[in-house]
Amino acid sequence: MIGDKRVAMNWMKEPQDMLETLDLYRSDAFDERILNDWCVLQEEAAKDDLQTMPIDTITTLAKRLPINNLMEAGIRTLYYVKGLSTFDLERINGVGSVSARDIIDTADQVITSVKQHASPRIDPDDLSKEDIATYVEKTQEQKGLFGSIF
């Protein structure tokens, strides 16, 4: 028998709490989390690709860019160009305002394409301790949820 109103309210709140918890595990919620995680992995893969992509790659889209001047200034990859402004590029000997703008526009096109086509690779032999801990934690959460329901 229910002793007082507080006990009754807690008792009535339990099913609602269970529904809210179950809501976290609906398929569209999983899909959303998977998509978000995939986007993070894709960004990381794109970053890795850009860090190894030579600066002269942009000459495939635009001709007459002062690539040699960039290389002499120590700019070797597209990843480095990503963080530069036109002002930064104009400070390099042989790079004017028009060239700087063209370099940034062309690099942005290549970077956008690389990000769209990046293919994350997950190597189970190269997981960090944080990755493994996260996996174990998520597995225990799911087991705890389903164990409490049944």
DSSP file (Angstrom, degrees, kcal/mol; ACC not computed):
  #  RESIDUE AA STRUCTURE BP1 BP2  ACC     N-H-->O    O-->H-N    N-H-->O    O-->H-N    TCO  KAPPA ALPHA  PHI   PSI    X-CA   Y-CA   Z-CA
    1    1 A M              0   0    0      0, 0.0     2,-0.5     0, 0.0     0, 0.0   0.000 360.0 360.0 360.0 147.4    0.0    0.0    0.0
    2    2 A I        -     0   0    0      1,-0.2     3,-0.1     5,-0.0     6,-0.0  -0.653 360.0-162.7 -81.0 123.9    1.1    3.5   -0.7
    3    3 A G        -     0   0    0     -2,-0.5     2,-0.3     1,-0.2    -1,-0.2   0.906  62.2 -11.5 -77.4 -44.6    2.1    5.4    2.5
    4    4 A D  S  > S-     0   0    0      1,-0.1     4,-1.8     0, 0.0    -1,-0.2  -0.902  73.0 -91.3-149.8 177.5    2.0    9.0    1.3
    5    5 A K  H  > S+     0   0    0     -2,-0.3     4,-2.6     1,-0.2     5,-0.2   0.862 118.8  57.2 -64.2 -38.3    1.9   11.2   -1.7
    6    6 A R  H  > S+     0   0    0      2,-0.2     4,-2.3     1,-0.2    -1,-0.2   0.913 107.3  47.7 -60.8 -44.5    5.7   11.5   -2.1
    7    7 A V  H  > S+     0   0    0      1,-0.2     4,-2.4     2,-0.2    -1,-0.2   0.906 112.4  50.4 -62.5 -42.4    6.0    7.7   -2.4
    8    8 A A  H  X S+     0   0    0     -4,-1.8     4,-2.2     2,-0.2    -2,-0.2   0.902 109.9  49.7 -63.5 -41.8    3.2    7.6   -4.9
    9    9 A M  H  X S+     0   0    0     -4,-2.6     4,-1.8     2,-0.2    -2,-0.2   0.912 112.2  47.4 -65.3 -42.6    4.8   10.4   -7.0
   10   10 A N  H  X S+     0   0    0     -4,-2.3     4,-1.4     1,-0.2    -1,-0.2   0.905 111.8  51.0 -63.1 -40.6    8.2    8.5   -7.0
   11   11 A W  H  < S+     0   0    0     -4,-2.4    -2,-0.2     1,-0.2    -1,-0.2   0.882 112.7  45.6 -64.6 -38.6    6.4    5.3   -7.9
   12   12 A M  H  X S+     0   0    0     -4,-2.2     4,-0.7     1,-0.2    -1,-0.2   0.771 109.2  56.7 -74.9 -26.6    4.6    7.1  -10.8
   13   13 A K  H  X S+     0   0    0     -4,-1.8     4,-2.4     1,-0.2     5,-0.2   0.773  89.2  76.3 -76.7 -26.3    7.8    8.8  -11.9
   14   14 A E  H  X S+     0   0    0     -4,-1.4     4,-2.3     1,-0.2    -1,-0.2   0.910  93.8  47.4 -54.8 -50.4    9.7    5.5  -12.4
   15   15 A P  H  > S+     0   0    0      0, 0.0     4,-2.4     0, 0.0    -1,-0.2   0.896 111.9  51.8 -60.3 -37.5    8.1    4.5  -15.7
   16   16 A Q  H  X S+     0   0    0     -4,-0.7     4,-2.3     2,-0.2    -2,-0.2   0.916 109.4  49.4 -64.3 -41.9    8.7    7.9  -17.1
   17   17 A D  H  X S+     0   0    0     -4,-2.4     4,-2.2     1,-0.2    -1,-0.2   0.898 110.5  51.0 -61.9 -40.5   12.4    7.8  -16.1
   18   18 A M  H  X S+     0   0    0     -4,-2.3     4,-2.7    -5,-0.2    -2,-0.2   0.908 109.6  50.0 -63.9 -42.0   12.6    4.4  -17.8
   19   19 A L  H  X S+     0   0    0     -4,-2.4     4,-2.0     2,-0.2    -2,-0.2   0.903 110.2  50.1 -63.6 -41.1   11.0    5.7  -21.0
   20   20 A E  H  X S+     0   0    0     -4,-2.3     4,-0.8     2,-0.2    -1,-0.2   0.893 112.0  48.1 -64.3 -38.9   13.4    8.6  -21.0
   21   21 A T  H >< S+     0   0    0     -4,-2.2     3,-0.9     1,-0.2     4,-0.4   0.922 111.6  49.2 -66.5 -44.1   16.4    6.3  -20.6
   22   22 A L  H >< S+     0   0    0     -4,-2.7     3,-1.8     1,-0.2    -2,-0.2   0.839 100.1  66.8 -62.8 -32.7   15.1    4.0  -23.3
   23   23 A D  H >< S+     0   0    0     -4,-2.0     3,-1.3     1,-0.3    -1,-0.2   0.818  91.9  61.9 -59.0 -31.1   14.7    7.0  -25.6
   24   24 A L  T << S+     0   0    0     -3,-0.9    -1,-0.3    -4,-0.8    -2,-0.2   0.721 104.8  48.9 -65.6 -20.2   18.5    7.4  -25.6
   25   25 A Y  T <  S+     0   0    0     -3,-1.8    -1,-0.2    -4,-0.4    -2,-0.2   0.183  79.0 124.2-109.4  15.3   18.7    3.9  -27.2
   26   26 A R  S <> S-     0   0    0     -3,-1.3     4,-2.0     1,-0.1     3,-0.5  -0.402  73.5-110.8 -72.3 157.6   16.2    4.3  -30.0
   27   27 A S  H  > S+     0   0    0      1,-0.3     4,-2.8     2,-0.2     5,-0.2   0.861 115.5  52.0 -64.0 -37.9   17.5    3.7  -33.5
   28   28 A D  H  > S+     0   0    0      2,-0.2     4,-2.0     1,-0.2    -1,-0.3   0.831 108.5  52.4 -70.3 -27.5   17.4    7.3  -34.8
   29   29 A A  H  > S+     0   0    0     -3,-0.5     4,-2.2     2,-0.2    -2,-0.2   0.911 111.3  46.9 -69.1 -41.6   19.3    8.4  -31.7
   30   30 A F  H  X S+     0   0    0     -4,-2.0     4,-3.0     2,-0.2     5,-0.2   0.928 110.8  52.5 -62.2 -44.4   22.0    5.8  -32.4
   31   31 A D  H  X S+     0   0    0     -4,-2.8     4,-2.5     1,-0.2    -2,-0.2   0.898 109.4  49.4 -58.1 -41.4   22.0    6.9  -36.1
   32   32 A E  H  X S+     0   0    0     -4,-2.0     4,-2.4     2,-0.2    -1,-0.2   0.913 112.8  46.2 -65.3 -43.3   22.6   10.5  -35.0
   33   33 A R  H  X S+     0   0    0     -4,-2.2     4,-2.7     2,-0.2    -2,-0.2   0.901 112.7  50.3 -66.9 -39.8   25.4    9.5  -32.7
   34   34 A I  H  X S+     0   0    0     -4,-3.0     4,-2.8     2,-0.2    -2,-0.2   0.922 111.0  49.3 -63.6 -43.5   27.0    7.3  -35.3
   35   35 A L  H  X S+     0   0    0     -4,-2.5     4,-2.4    -5,-0.2    -2,-0.2   0.919 111.9  48.3 -61.8 -44.1   26.8   10.1  -37.9
   36   36 A N  H  X S+     0   0    0     -4,-2.4     4,-1.9     2,-0.2    -2,-0.2   0.924 113.7  46.7 -61.9 -44.8   28.4   12.6  -35.5
   37   37 A D  H  X S+     0   0    0     -4,-2.7     4,-2.4     1,-0.2    -2,-0.2   0.898 111.2  52.2 -64.2 -39.5   31.2   10.2  -34.6
   38   38 A W  H  X S+     0   0    0     -4,-2.8     4,-2.7     1,-0.2    -2,-0.2   0.902 107.1  52.8 -63.2 -40.6   31.7    9.4  -38.3
   39   39 A C  H  X S+     0   0    0     -4,-2.4     4,-2.3     2,-0.2    -1,-0.2   0.893 108.9  49.7 -61.9 -40.1   32.0   13.2  -39.0
   40   40 A V  H  X S+     0   0    0     -4,-1.9     4,-2.2     2,-0.2    -1,-0.2   0.931 112.6  46.9 -63.5 -45.1   34.7   13.5  -36.4
   41   41 A L  H  X S+     0   0    0     -4,-2.4     4,-2.4     1,-0.2    -2,-0.2   0.883 111.1  52.3 -63.7 -37.9   36.5   10.5  -37.9
   42   42 A Q  H  X S+     0   0    0     -4,-2.7     4,-2.6     2,-0.2    -1,-0.2   0.900 108.2  50.8 -65.9 -40.6   36.2   12.0  -41.3
   43   43 A E  H  X S+     0   0    0     -4,-2.3     4,-2.4     2,-0.2    -2,-0.2   0.915 111.2  48.6 -61.1 -43.4   37.6   15.4  -40.1
   44   44 A E  H  X S+     0   0    0     -4,-2.2     4,-2.2     2,-0.2    -2,-0.2   0.898 111.7  49.0 -64.7 -40.5   40.6   13.6  -38.6
   45   45 A A  H  X S+     0   0    0     -4,-2.4     4,-2.4     2,-0.2    -2,-0.2   0.904 111.3  49.9 -65.5 -41.0   41.1   11.6  -41.8
   46   46 A A  H  X S+     0   0    0     -4,-2.6     4,-2.8     2,-0.2    -2,-0.2   0.903 109.4  51.9 -63.5 -41.0   40.9   14.8  -43.9
   47   47 A K  H  X S+     0   0    0     -4,-2.4     4,-2.0     2,-0.2    -2,-0.2   0.924 110.1  48.6 -61.0 -44.6   43.5   16.4  -41.6
   48   48 A D  H  X S+     0   0    0     -4,-2.2     4,-0.7     1,-0.2    -2,-0.2   0.915 112.7  48.4 -61.4 -43.1   45.8   13.5  -42.0
   49   49 A D  H >X S+     0   0    0     -4,-2.4     3,-0.8     1,-0.2     4,-0.8   0.917 111.9  48.8 -63.1 -43.9   45.4   13.7  -45.8
   50   50 A L  H 3< S+     0   0    0     -4,-2.8    29,-1.7     1,-0.2    28,-0.5   0.816 103.4  61.1 -68.2 -30.6   46.0   17.4  -45.9
   51   51 A Q  H 3< S+     0   0    0     -4,-2.0    -1,-0.2     1,-0.2    -2,-0.2   0.728 114.6  35.0 -69.0 -20.1   49.1   17.2  -43.7
   52   52 A T  H << S+     0   0    0     -3,-0.8    -1,-0.2    -4,-0.7    -2,-0.2   0.466  92.1 105.6-110.2  -4.1   50.7   15.0  -46.4
   53   53 A M  S  < S-     0   0    0     -4,-0.8    25,-2.0    -3,-0.3    26,-0.3  -0.674  73.9-122.1 -82.8 119.5   49.3   16.6  -49.5
   54   54 A P  B >   -A   77   0A   0      0, 0.0     3,-1.7     0, 0.0    23,-0.3  -0.217  13.2-123.3 -61.7 148.6   51.9   18.7  -51.3
   55   55 A I  G >  S+     0   0    0     21,-2.3     3,-1.6     1,-0.3     4,-0.2   0.797 106.9  69.7 -62.0 -30.2   51.2   22.4  -51.8
   56   56 A D  G >  S+     0   0    0     20,-0.3     3,-1.3     1,-0.3    -1,-0.3   0.532  74.5  87.8 -71.4  -1.6   51.7   22.0  -55.6
   57   57 A T  G X  S+     0   0    0     -3,-1.7     3,-1.7     1,-0.2    -1,-0.3   0.832  77.4  65.4 -60.2 -32.0   48.4   20.0  -55.7
   58   58 A I  G X> S+     0   0    0     -3,-1.6     4,-1.7     1,-0.3     3,-1.4   0.684  83.0  75.4 -68.7 -15.2   46.6   23.3  -56.1
   59   59 A T  G <4 S+     0   0    0     -3,-1.3    -1,-0.3     1,-0.3    -2,-0.2   0.642  81.0  70.7 -71.6 -11.5   48.2   23.9  -59.5
   60   60 A T  G <4 S+     0   0    0     -3,-1.7    -1,-0.3    -4,-0.2    -2,-0.2   0.749 110.1  31.9 -72.3 -21.9   45.9   21.2  -60.9
   61   61 A L  T <4 S+     0   0    0     -3,-1.4     2,-0.4     1,-0.3    -2,-0.2   0.715 128.9  28.6-103.8 -28.6   43.0   23.8  -60.4
   62   62 A A     <  -     0   0    0     -4,-1.7     3,-0.4    41,-0.0    -1,-0.3  -0.997  68.4-149.9-139.9 133.8   44.8   27.1  -61.0
   63   63 A K  S    S+     0   0    0     -2,-0.4    -3,-0.1     1,-0.2    -4,-0.0  -0.513  72.5  35.6 -95.5 166.5   47.8   27.9  -63.1
   64   64 A R  S    S+     0   0    0      1,-0.2    -1,-0.2    -2,-0.2    -5,-0.0   0.774  73.2 148.7  64.1  31.0   50.4   30.6  -62.5
   65   65 A L        -     0   0    0     -3,-0.4     2,-2.6    37,-0.1     3,-0.3  -0.766  58.2-115.6 -92.7 143.7   50.5   30.4  -58.8
   66   66 A P     >  +     0   0    0      0, 0.0     4,-1.7     0, 0.0     3,-0.2  -0.351  55.5 152.6 -77.9  64.6   53.8   31.2  -57.0
   67   67 A I  H  >  +     0   0    0     -2,-2.6     4,-2.6     1,-0.2     5,-0.2   0.893  68.2  56.1 -62.7 -41.7   54.2   27.7  -55.6
   68   68 A N  H  > S+     0   0    0     -3,-0.3     4,-2.4     1,-0.2    -1,-0.2   0.887 105.5  52.4 -60.3 -37.7   58.0   28.0  -55.5
   69   69 A N  H  > S+     0   0    0      2,-0.2     4,-1.4     1,-0.2    -1,-0.2   0.900 109.6  49.3 -64.2 -39.4   57.8   31.1  -53.4
   70   70 A L  H  <>S+     0   0    0     -4,-1.7     5,-2.6     2,-0.2    -2,-0.2   0.925 111.5  48.7 -64.1 -43.7   55.5   29.3  -51.0
   71   71 A M  H ><5S+     0   0    0     -4,-2.6     3,-1.4     1,-0.2    -2,-0.2   0.882 108.7  53.1 -65.7 -37.5   57.9   26.3  -50.8
   72   72 A E  H 3<5S+     0   0    0     -4,-2.4    -1,-0.2     1,-0.3    -2,-0.2   0.816 105.8  55.1 -65.5 -28.8   60.8   28.7  -50.2
   73   73 A A  T 3<5S-     0   0    0     -4,-1.4    -1,-0.3    -5,-0.2    -2,-0.2   0.431 127.1-101.8 -83.7   1.6   58.9   30.2  -47.3
   74   74 A G  T < 5S+     0   0    0     -3,-1.4     2,-0.9     1,-0.3    -3,-0.2   0.514  78.5 136.6  94.1   5.3   58.5   26.7  -45.8
   75   75 A I      < +     0   0    0     -5,-2.6    -1,-0.3    -6,-0.2    -2,-0.1  -0.775  13.8 152.1 -89.1 108.3   54.9   26.0  -46.9
   76   76 A R        +     0   0    0     -2,-0.9   -21,-2.3    -3,-0.1     2,-0.3   0.681  52.6  43.3-110.5 -25.2   55.0   22.5  -48.1
   77   77 A T  B >> S-A   54   0A   0    -23,-0.3     4,-1.0   -22,-0.1     3,-0.5  -0.846  73.5-121.0-127.1 161.1   51.5   21.1  -47.5
   78   78 A L  H 3> S+     0   0    0    -25,-2.0     4,-1.7   -28,-0.5   -27,-0.2   0.797 108.5  68.1 -66.3 -28.7   47.9   22.2  -48.0
   79   79 A Y  H 3> S+     0   0    0    -29,-1.7     4,-0.5   -26,-0.3    -1,-0.2   0.887  99.0  50.1 -59.1 -38.4   47.3   21.8  -44.2
   80   80 A Y  H X4 S+     0   0    0     -3,-0.5     3,-0.9   -30,-0.3    -1,-0.2   0.882 107.1  53.5 -68.3 -38.2   49.6   24.7  -43.5
   81   81 A V  H >< S+     0   0    0     -4,-1.0     3,-2.1     1,-0.2    -1,-0.2   0.822  93.0  75.2 -65.8 -30.7   47.8   26.9  -46.1
   82   82 A K  H 3< S+     0   0    0     -4,-1.7    -1,-0.2     1,-0.3    -2,-0.2   0.809  98.6  43.3 -52.0 -34.7   44.5   26.2  -44.4
   83   83 A G  T << S+     0   0    0     -3,-0.9    -1,-0.3    -4,-0.5     2,-0.3   0.381  95.4  99.9 -96.4   4.8   45.3   28.5  -41.5
   84   84 A L    <   -     0   0    0     -3,-2.1     2,-0.2    -4,-0.2    -3,-0.0  -0.629  57.1-147.4 -96.0 150.9   46.8   31.4  -43.4
   85   85 A S     >  -     0   0    0     -2,-0.3     4,-2.1     1,-0.1     5,-0.2  -0.588  34.3-103.7-101.9 170.7   45.1   34.7  -44.4
   86   86 A T  H  > S+     0   0    0      1,-0.2     4,-2.6     2,-0.2     5,-0.2   0.886 124.3  56.2 -60.8 -37.1   45.7   36.7  -47.5
   87   87 A F  H  > S+     0   0    0      1,-0.2     4,-1.0     2,-0.2    -1,-0.2   0.914 106.0  50.0 -60.4 -43.2   47.7   39.1  -45.3
   88   88 A D  H >4 S+     0   0    0      1,-0.2     3,-0.5     2,-0.2     4,-0.3   0.921 113.1  46.2 -61.2 -44.1   50.0   36.2  -44.2
   89   89 A L  H >< S+     0   0    0     -4,-2.1     3,-1.7     1,-0.2    -2,-0.2   0.869 105.5  59.4 -68.4 -36.5   50.5   35.1  -47.8
   90   90 A E  H 3< S+     0   0    0     -4,-2.6     5,-0.2     1,-0.3    -1,-0.2   0.747  94.5  65.7 -65.2 -22.7   51.2   38.6  -49.1
   91   91 A R  T << S+     0   0    0     -4,-1.0     2,-0.4    -3,-0.5    -1,-0.3   0.626  82.9  94.7 -73.3 -13.0   54.1   38.8  -46.6
   92   92 A I  S X  S-     0   0    0     -3,-1.7     3,-2.0    -4,-0.3     2,-0.1  -0.658  92.4-104.2 -81.9 133.5   55.9   36.1  -48.6
   93   93 A N  T 3  S+     0   0    0     -2,-0.4    -1,-0.1     1,-0.3     3,-0.1  -0.351 105.3  18.0 -58.1 126.3   58.3   37.4  -51.2
   94   94 A G  T 3  S+     0   0    0      1,-0.2     2,-0.6    -4,-0.2    -1,-0.3   0.440  97.2 110.4  91.9   1.2   56.7   37.2  -54.7
   95   95 A V    <   -     0   0    0     -3,-2.0    -1,-0.2    -5,-0.2    -3,-0.1  -0.936  46.5-173.3-113.0 114.8   53.1   36.7  -53.5
   96   96 A G     >  -     0   0    0     -2,-0.6     4,-2.6    -3,-0.1     5,-0.2  -0.302  42.2 -91.0 -94.9-176.3   50.8   39.7  -54.3
   97   97 A S  H  > S+     0   0    0      2,-0.2     4,-2.2     1,-0.2     5,-0.2   0.877 125.3  48.4 -65.8 -38.5   47.2   40.3  -53.2
   98   98 A V  H  > S+     0   0    0      2,-0.2     4,-2.5     1,-0.2    -1,-0.2   0.936 114.5  45.7 -67.6 -45.7   45.7   38.7  -56.3
   99   99 A S  H  > S+     0   0    0      2,-0.2     4,-2.9     1,-0.2    -2,-0.2   0.904 111.5  53.0 -62.7 -41.3   48.0   35.6  -56.0
  100  100 A A  H  X S+     0   0    0     -4,-2.6     4,-2.4     1,-0.2    -1,-0.2   0.929 110.7  46.3 -60.6 -45.6   47.2   35.3  -52.3
  101  101 A R  H  X S+     0   0    0     -4,-2.2     4,-2.7     1,-0.2    -1,-0.2   0.916 113.4  49.3 -63.5 -43.0   43.5   35.4  -52.9
  102  102 A D  H  X S+     0   0    0     -4,-2.5     4,-2.6     2,-0.2     5,-0.3   0.892 110.2  51.4 -63.0 -40.3   43.8   32.8  -55.7
  103  103 A I  H  X S+     0   0    0     -4,-2.9     4,-2.8     2,-0.2     5,-0.2   0.943 113.1  44.5 -62.1 -47.5   46.0   30.5  -53.5
  104  104 A I  H  X S+     0   0    0     -4,-2.4     4,-2.5     2,-0.2    -2,-0.2   0.926 115.0  47.7 -65.4 -44.7   43.4   30.7  -50.7
  105  105 A D  H  X S+     0   0    0     -4,-2.7     4,-1.8     2,-0.2    -2,-0.2   0.929 116.2  43.6 -62.1 -45.6   40.4   30.1  -53.0
  106  106 A T  H  X S+     0   0    0     -4,-2.6     4,-2.2    -5,-0.2    -2,-0.2   0.916 113.6  50.3 -67.5 -43.2   42.0   27.2  -54.8
  107  107 A A  H  X S+     0   0    0     -4,-2.8     4,-3.0    -5,-0.3     5,-0.2   0.903 108.5  53.9 -61.5 -40.1   43.3   25.7  -51.5
  108  108 A D  H  X S+     0   0    0     -4,-2.5     4,-2.6    -5,-0.2    -1,-0.2   0.888 107.1  51.6 -60.9 -39.4   39.8   26.0  -50.1
  109  109 A Q  H  X S+     0   0    0     -4,-1.8     4,-2.1     2,-0.2    -1,-0.2   0.939 113.5  43.4 -62.4 -46.5   38.4   24.1  -53.1
  110  110 A V  H  X S+     0   0    0     -4,-2.2     4,-2.7     2,-0.2    -2,-0.2   0.922 114.0  50.6 -65.8 -43.8   40.9   21.3  -52.7
  111  111 A I  H  X S+     0   0    0     -4,-3.0     4,-2.5     1,-0.2    -2,-0.2   0.911 110.0  50.1 -61.8 -43.1   40.4   21.2  -48.9
  112  112 A T  H  X S+     0   0    0     -4,-2.6     4,-2.1    -5,-0.2    -1,-0.2   0.923 112.1  48.0 -60.5 -44.6   36.6   21.0  -49.3
  113  113 A S  H  X S+     0   0    0     -4,-2.1     4,-1.9     1,-0.2    -2,-0.2   0.910 110.9  50.5 -63.0 -42.8   37.0   18.2  -51.7
  114  114 A V  H  X S+     0   0    0     -4,-2.7     4,-0.7     1,-0.2    -1,-0.2   0.911 110.7  49.8 -62.1 -42.5   39.4   16.3  -49.5
  115  115 A K  H  < S+     0   0    0     -4,-2.5     3,-0.5     1,-0.2    -1,-0.2   0.890 111.3  48.8 -64.1 -39.0   37.0   16.7  -46.5
  116  116 A Q  H  < S+     0   0    0     -4,-2.1    -1,-0.2     1,-0.2    -2,-0.2   0.828 119.4  37.7 -69.8 -31.3   34.0   15.4  -48.5
  117  117 A H  H  < S+     0   0    0     -4,-1.9    -1,-0.2    -5,-0.2    -2,-0.2   0.324  83.2 129.7-105.9   7.9   36.0   12.4  -49.8
  118  118 A A     <  -     0   0    0     -4,-0.7   -72,-0.1    -3,-0.5   -73,-0.1  -0.394  43.7-155.3 -64.9 137.2   37.9   11.5  -46.7
  119  119 A S        -     0   0    0    -74,-0.1    -1,-0.1    -2,-0.1    -2,-0.1  -0.893   9.4-144.4-118.3 100.2   37.7    7.9  -45.8
  120  120 A P        -     0   0    0      0, 0.0     2,-0.5     0, 0.0   -78,-0.1  -0.344  11.2-154.6 -62.6 141.6   38.3    7.2  -42.1
  121  121 A R        -     0   0    0    -80,-0.2     2,-0.6     2,-0.0    -2,-0.0  -0.980   1.9-157.1-120.2 128.8   40.1    4.0  -41.3
  122  122 A I        -     0   0    0     -2,-0.5     5,-0.1     5,-0.0     3,-0.1  -0.919   4.9-165.0-108.0 117.1   39.7    2.3  -38.0
  123  123 A D    >   -     0   0    0     -2,-0.6     3,-2.1     3,-0.2    -2,-0.0  -0.883   7.9-161.1-102.8 108.3   42.5    0.0  -37.1
  124  124 A P  G >  S+     0   0    0      0, 0.0     3,-0.7     0, 0.0    -1,-0.1   0.747  92.7  57.2 -62.6 -21.3   41.5   -2.2  -34.1
  125  125 A D  G 3  S+     0   0    0      1,-0.2    -2,-0.0    -3,-0.1    -3,-0.0   0.578 106.9  50.0 -82.3  -9.1   45.2   -2.9  -33.5
  126  126 A D  G <  S+     0   0    0     -3,-2.1     2,-0.3     2,-0.0    -1,-0.2  -0.153  76.0 137.9-123.3  38.4   45.9    0.8  -33.1
  127  127 A L    <   -     0   0    0     -3,-0.7     2,-0.1    -5,-0.1    -5,-0.0  -0.653  49.2-127.1 -85.0 140.2   43.2    1.9  -30.6
  128  128 A S     >  -     0   0    0     -2,-0.3     4,-2.1     1,-0.1     5,-0.2  -0.335  25.0-107.6 -77.9 166.7   44.2    4.3  -27.9
  129  129 A K  H  > S+     0   0    0      1,-0.2     4,-2.5     2,-0.2     5,-0.2   0.850 122.4  54.8 -61.8 -33.8   43.5    3.5  -24.2
  130  130 A E  H  > S+     0   0    0      2,-0.2     4,-2.6     1,-0.2    -1,-0.2   0.903 106.1  51.0 -66.3 -40.7   40.8    6.2  -24.3
  131  131 A D  H  > S+     0   0    0      2,-0.2     4,-2.3     1,-0.2    -2,-0.2   0.930 113.3  44.9 -61.0 -45.6   39.1    4.5  -27.3
  132  132 A I  H  X S+     0   0    0     -4,-2.1     4,-2.7     2,-0.2     5,-0.2   0.916 112.9  50.6 -66.0 -43.2   39.0    1.2  -25.5
  133  133 A A  H  X S+     0   0    0     -4,-2.5     4,-2.6     1,-0.2    -1,-0.2   0.901 110.6  49.8 -61.6 -41.2   37.8    2.8  -22.2
  134  134 A T  H  X S+     0   0    0     -4,-2.6     4,-2.6     2,-0.2    -1,-0.2   0.920 111.3  49.1 -63.2 -43.8   35.0    4.5  -24.1
  135  135 A Y  H  X S+     0   0    0     -4,-2.3     4,-2.4     2,-0.2    -2,-0.2   0.931 112.9  46.7 -61.4 -46.4   34.0    1.2  -25.7
  136  136 A V  H  X S+     0   0    0     -4,-2.7     4,-2.5     1,-0.2    -2,-0.2   0.919 112.7  50.3 -62.1 -44.0   34.0   -0.6  -22.4
  137  137 A E  H  X S+     0   0    0     -4,-2.6     4,-2.3     1,-0.2    -2,-0.2   0.921 111.8  46.9 -61.3 -45.5   32.0    2.2  -20.7
  138  138 A K  H  X S+     0   0    0     -4,-2.6     4,-2.2     1,-0.2    -1,-0.2   0.891 111.9  51.2 -65.0 -39.3   29.3    2.2  -23.5
  139  139 A T  H  X S+     0   0    0     -4,-2.4     4,-2.5    -5,-0.2    -1,-0.2   0.912 110.6  48.1 -64.2 -42.4   29.0   -1.5  -23.4
  140  140 A Q  H  X S+     0   0    0     -4,-2.5     4,-2.7     2,-0.2    -2,-0.2   0.882 109.8  53.2 -66.2 -38.0   28.6   -1.5  -19.6
  141  141 A E  H  X S+     0   0    0     -4,-2.3     4,-2.5     2,-0.2    -2,-0.2   0.931 111.3  46.0 -60.4 -45.6   25.9    1.2  -19.9
  142  142 A Q  H  X S+     0   0    0     -4,-2.2     4,-2.6     2,-0.2     5,-0.3   0.917 113.5  48.1 -66.1 -42.8   24.0   -0.8  -22.5
  143  143 A K  H  X S+     0   0    0     -4,-2.5     4,-2.5     1,-0.2    -1,-0.2   0.913 112.6  50.1 -62.5 -41.5   24.2   -4.0  -20.4
  144  144 A G  H  X S+     0   0    0     -4,-2.7     4,-1.7     2,-0.2    -2,-0.2   0.902 111.5  48.5 -63.4 -41.7   23.1   -2.0  -17.3
  145  145 A L  H  X S+     0   0    0     -4,-2.5     4,-1.1     2,-0.2    -2,-0.2   0.958 116.7  40.0 -63.7 -51.3   20.1   -0.5  -19.1
  146  146 A F  H  X S+     0   0    0     -4,-2.6     4,-1.7     1,-0.2    -2,-0.2   0.822 113.4  55.4 -72.3 -29.5   18.9   -3.8  -20.6
  147  147 A G  H  < S+     0   0    0     -4,-2.5    -1,-0.2    -5,-0.3    -2,-0.2   0.852 106.8  50.9 -67.9 -33.4   19.7   -5.7  -17.4
  148  148 A S  H  < S+     0   0    0     -4,-1.7    -1,-0.2    -5,-0.2    -2,-0.2   0.743 109.4  51.0 -76.8 -21.9   17.5   -3.3  -15.3
  149  149 A I  H  <        0   0    0     -4,-1.1    -2,-0.2     1,-0.1    -1,-0.2   0.882 360.0 360.0 -80.4 -38.5   14.6   -3.7  -17.7
  150  150 A F     <        0   0    0     -4,-1.7    -2,-0.2     0, 0.0    -1,-0.1   0.434 360.0 360.0-102.8 360.0   14.5   -7.5  -17.7
